[in-house]
Amino acid sequence: MHAAISLLKFRPATMTMKSLLLNIFQSIFLLTVLCSAFTASATDDRVYVDITASSTRKINFAVPWFSNKQAADQNQSMGREIADTLGKALEFHGVIGITPTAEYGGTQSANWKQLGVDYAVLGQYSLSSSKLSLEIKVIDIASNQTLMGKSFTGSLQQRDNMLFKFCDDVIEALTGKPGIAQTKIAFVGYRNNSKEVYLTDILGRKMRQITRHRNLTVSPRFTPDGKSLCYTSYHSGNQNLYITDLSQSKVTRVLSKRKGMNLAPAWSPDGRYMILTLSMNGNPDLYLCDSNARIIEQLTDRAGINVSATWSPDGRRIVFVSDRSGKPHLYVMNLSTRQVQRLTFEGTENAEPSWSPTEDLIVYSSLRDGVYQICTVKPEGGAVAQQVTSDLSHHEAPSWSPDGNQIIFSKGSGNRHQIYAVMKNGSYQRTVFSAAGNNAYPRWSR
């Protein structure tokens, strides 16, 4: 499946581009760890690493196997697993490179300078009953000083949460911005002839199925606080909008079940409002609603199909997709004046916009030479778009990381699609995780 207008439709993998364009408007689918401070010696005058600079050399980290504080661990399996998880979480951020343990046997007493290591993460663990305790510190090899250290205690099941928390603290110490290891990713997984919404950590290790509708479920969107997830499901026969509490209660309720489309909630930054695509009056238009989907105002009125709104970080503007010019393109609306300005002019189709949470930069998918590519553009009129991807697979449904440094998207061709991520400058493109079936339409929590 590919998306042409931000989940505007469902099309089989075998559908040709010509058939897609002919059918584009015939069927529209939109588609927490107890912790305490251990040590801290980071200086106030630290020069932070620019995590987004394409010319910046990756910081070399070594994460040797954690030692058992209680006894000699003969097989070292637990210590290896802990180090491996922490290393992968650090590397995920794109600014850190991990020195393979094979180069120094996983020992904590290697010659780090000789290995070209900038920082070494040294850790101990102890396990008593069902409690796991971790003591971790980061050593600056050049100065032989402790950059930072933490201690954590929690259940064995909370191990990854503790490691992700430490990872985010390390990233903040290095870059000045919190890391994203503790964030979640929602996506649509295609299994057994149904499309359901799933939730996972950044490494794809702990997946949780959110919907069980055995039907077509699309367009997952987190609420700004990350505590709930909205999506559209077709299991009742209509394209209804639902919201599920992601806490242990897992309560699901209907937000909007108006006749026709109830699609793609774009939440305002403060969570007080949402913009929906509704077609109860025949034409898919954008509506400003409160947090319970009660209509406040109609924002577009029959000027083509209007979908896929995304809000600016300051809440003053939105970007959306419309075919009012004959082809799907991005448009910017000033919410104070309702003035609309066309944003994109290149590409056969431009769709699926997502506004960066940290700056005035919009990512979207653009059909170029028959292939969907990820592009970014500033919201000023006449701005030149920057192409982020260039290989010949389809790149679709982009979504920003909470720190604004990475873009997550679905990538594939034919019958195989998986979730990928890339730095916003186009570097470090890789599979985020590999799961059974097809996986698409990812969204990142804040």
N, C-alpha and C positions, 0 to 999 in steps of 0.2 A: 504494500500500500504506500502511496505517496500522497502528500498533501499539496494542493495547489493554492488554496486560499485559506490558510490557517484552519484546517479541519473543515473546510467548507463542504467537502464531499468525501464519499467513500468510493475508491476506484480499485478494481482488481489489479494485481501486479502485471497482468498481461495486457491491460488496456494501453493502446497506443496513445501518443501525444495528441494526435489529431482527434481521436475518439474522446480523450479527456476534455479537450477544449470544447468539443461539441456537446458534451454531457455535463459540463461544469456547473450549470445552473438548473439541471433537471432533478438532481438529488443532492441536497445540501446537508452535510453532517459536520458537525463540529466535533468534528472529531475532537529523660534525664539521669548520687555518687558523692559520697562524702569525700571532702578533700581539705587538706590543710597546707599552709605554707611550710616548706622544708628549708630552703635558703633562697636568697635572691641577691645577686651582686651586679645586675645590669646597671650601667651608668646612665645618668640623665642626658649626657651629651652624645649618646649613641648616634652614629650615622646609619640610618636605616637603609636597607637594600630596596632598590626599586624593583618590585616583583614583576612589573610589566615591561621593563626595558628589554628589548630584543637583543641588545648587545651585551647585557650583563651575563658574566660567567656564572653558571650554577654554583651554589655553595656546596662544597663537598662535606657530607656528613658520614660518619661511621656509626652504625647502631649495632654494636656487638651483642652477643647473646646475654640476656639477663642472668645473673647468678642467684642461686637459691640461698637465701640468708640463713636458713635453718640447718641445712645439711648439703653435702655434696650431691649434686644432681647428676647421676651417672649417665643418663641418656640425654639430658639437657633439652628434652622436647618442649617443656613449658617455657623455658627461657628463650628457646629459638622462636617459638610461636609469638611470644610477646614482642621480641625485637623485630620480627618480620612484619607484624601488624603496624607497629609504630613507624617503621621505615617506609612502608607503603603509604601511610597517611601523610608523612612529611613530603615524600616525593610527589604526591598528588598535586601539591600546590604549584608545581612547575618551576620553582626557584631553587629547589634543593635536589642534588644528586646524591645517591646512596652508594658508598663504596661496598662492593660485594664482600660478604663475610669469607668467601673462598680465598680472598687475597690475604687474609690474616688469621684464618682458622676460627673466627668468631670470638677470639679472646679479647678481654678488656685491657690487656697490657701490651698491645702492639705499639710499634713505632709509628705513631700517627703522622708525624712530620714527613717521614720517609715515604709514606703512602699518599702524601698530598692532601691529607684530611684537614679541613678547616675547623670542624667541631666534632666532638665525640660524645655520644649519648651513653652514659654509664648507668645501669640500673640493677636493682636487686628486688627480689620478690620473696614473700613468705605466704604460706597457705595454712590456715588453721580452721578446722571445721569447714564452714562454708564461706569464710572470709578470705579475701585476697588483699594483701598489702603490697604496695609498690613504693619504692624510693628511687627517683630518677633525677639525674643532674646532667647538664650540658656543659662540657668543658671547651673553652676557647683555646685551641691548640697553640696559637701564636703567642698568647700571653700566659698560658697555663693557669688561667683563672676560670672560676665557675661563672658561666653566663647566667644560669638560673637553675633552680632545683625545686622539686615538689614531692610531696608524699600523698598517697591516696589509699583509702581503704573502702572496700565495697564487696559485694558478692562476686563470685566467680563469673556470673552472667553479666556483670557490669564491667568486665575487664576492658572490652573495647571502648566503652564510654570513658573510662579513666584515661586510656591511652589517647583517645581523640581529644580530650580536654587538654592533656599535656601538649599534644601536637599544636593545638590552636594557640596555646600560650607561647610556644617556641616561635611560631610564625609571627605573632605580635611583637615579640622581643626583637626579631630580626627586621621586620618591615614596618612596624608602627600600626599595623592593622590586624585585627583578630583573624585567625585562620578559619577555614570552612570545614574542618574535619567532622564537626558535630552536626552539620546540616544534613538534610534528608533530600532525596530525589523521588519524585512521583513520576510514573510513566504508565503507558498503556501496554499491556502484554497480550499477545495473541496466542491463546491456547485452546485447543479442542473446539475450534470453530466459534469461539466467543472472544470478545475484547473486554478485558477487565483492568481496573486500576490497581497498581501495586505501589508499595512504598519501600525504599531501601536506604541503607547508609551509603556513603560515598564509595565504598569498596565492593558493594553488591553482596555483602556476606549475610546480612540479616534482612531478608525480604518478607514483606507482609502483604497479603492480598487484602485490599480494601473493599472491593465490590465483588459480589457473587451473583450477578444478574443473568449470567449465561446468555448474554446478548451483546449489543454494541454499546460500549461505554467509552466516552471520549472526553477530551479537553479538561484534564485535571488542573486545578488552580488552587494553590494554598491561600488561606486567609493571611493577611499581613503579619499576624502574630505566630503563624505556623502551627496553630493548634487544631485547625480544621482543614478539610479538603473539599472543594467543590468539584463537580463533574456533571456531565450530561449523560443520561442513560435513556435507551430506547426500549427497555424491557416492558414498559406499560403500554407501548403502542404509540406514544407521543414522545417528543424530544424534551423530556422534563429535566429541570435542574435540581440537583440534590446537594446536600452538604453533610459530611460525616465528621463527627468529633473524633480526633485521633488519639484521645486519651483512652484509658481502660474502659470507659463507658461505651465507646464506639457507637454512640447514638447517631442515627441517620434521619434526616427529615427533608421534606420537599421544600425547596425555596421558591420555585416557579413552575407552574404546570399550565401556563396559558396555551391556548391552541396554537399549534405550529412549533416554531423553534424557540427554545429557551437555552441560549448558548453563550459560552465563553465569558464568564464573569471577569471583568477587570476591576480589581479592588483599588480604591483610593489608598494612598500611603497611610492615612490614619485609620483605615478600616471602617469608616463611617458610611461610605457609599460604594456602589458598584455600577459598572456599565454593562448592560446585557444586550445581546442581539435577540430581538423578538420579532416574530412575523405574524402576530395575531391579526394584523390588519392587511395581510397579504404580502407586503414587501419586507424583506429583512432589514430592519433599521436599528440604530443604537438608541438605547434608553438609559437615562440617568435614574438610578434607583437607590433607595436606602439599603442598609445592611440586611434587611429582610426581604429584599427584592420588590418593595412597593415602589411603583413608578412615581418619580418626581417630575420628570420632563423628557420629552422626546427630543433627541439631539439631531437626528437626520430624518429627512422626510422624502422618501421615494427617489432619491438621487442615486439610482443604481442599488446594487447589493452592498450593504455596509456592515462589516464584521470585524472581529479580532482587535478590539480596542486594547491599548496599553497605556498606562498612566505615567506621566513624568514624575520624577522624585519629589518635586515641589508641589505637585497636585494641581498645577495651573493649566496644563495642556494634556492632550491625548494624541496618540497616533492610532490610526485605524486603516483598514483596507476597504477600498471601494472600486467598483468597476465602472464608475460614472463616466470615465473617459473612453470606455470600450474594452479596456484590459484592466486586470487587478493591479492597483498601485497603492502606495502609501500616501496618506494625507494627515496633516497636522491640524488639530482644532484648538483654538484658544477658548478655554471654558468660560472666560469672562465675557468675551465679545461674540463667541460662537463663529468667529471668522475661520474659514477653512482654506488651507493652502496645500497644493500638491507638492509632495516631497521627492518622489522617485520618477525618473524618466528613462533610465537604462533598464535593460532586461525585458523579456517578453511578459513575465509575470513577476510581481513583487508582492510578497505576502508574509504572514506570520511574524509581525513585528514584536519586539520585546525591548522596552526602554531600560537602559542601564540604571541600577539603583544608586550609582555613585556619580554619574556624570551625564551630560547631554550627549548621549550616543545611543543610537538605535540599531539593533541587530535584526536581520530579517532574512528570509530565503528569497533568492532571485533566480528565475529560470534564464540561463544563459547558454546559448548553443545547445539547447536540448537537455541541459543538466542543471539541477537545482544546486546552487552554491550559497554559502553563507556570506553575507555582506554586512557592513556597518556604514552608517551615515549619520551626520549631525543633523539636528532638526531644523536648521536654518534653510530657507529656500535657496536652491541653486547649489547646495553643497555636493561635493564629489564623493560618491560612494567608494568604499574600500572593500575589495574582495578578500575574504579571510581564507576560504578554501579554494582549491583549484583542481583536485583530482576528479576522475570521471564517474564517481559514485554520486548518488543523490544525497544532498545534505539538507535536512528539513527540520522544521519546528524548533528553532533555536530559543534558548532561554539563558539568561545571565546567572552567573554565580553571585552569591550575596555580596562578595567583595568587589564585584565588577571587573575581575581580572580574567575570568574564563567564560566560555560559552559551551553549553551542553546542547546536543542535537541528536537527531536520529540519522543514521547513515546506512546506505545499502543500495542494492540494485536487485532486480528480479524479485525473488520470494524471501530474501534475507535482509532484515534490518536490525541493527543493534544501536545501543546508546554510546555515543562518543563525546569527548570534550576536547577543547582546543583553547590555547591562550588567545586573547583577543587580537594579538598581533599575528596570529596564524601559526605560531610555533607549538610544539609539543602536542600534536594531535594524537589521540590514542583511544582505545576502547575503555570505557569506564568500568564496565563489567560485562560478562557474557552470560546470558540466561537462555533457557529453552525457548523455542518459538521465536516469534518476531517481537521486537520491543521498540516502541516509538513514542512520540509526543512527550518528551521529558519536561519536567518543570522542577526548579530548584526552590527549596524553602528559604526563607530569609533568616 
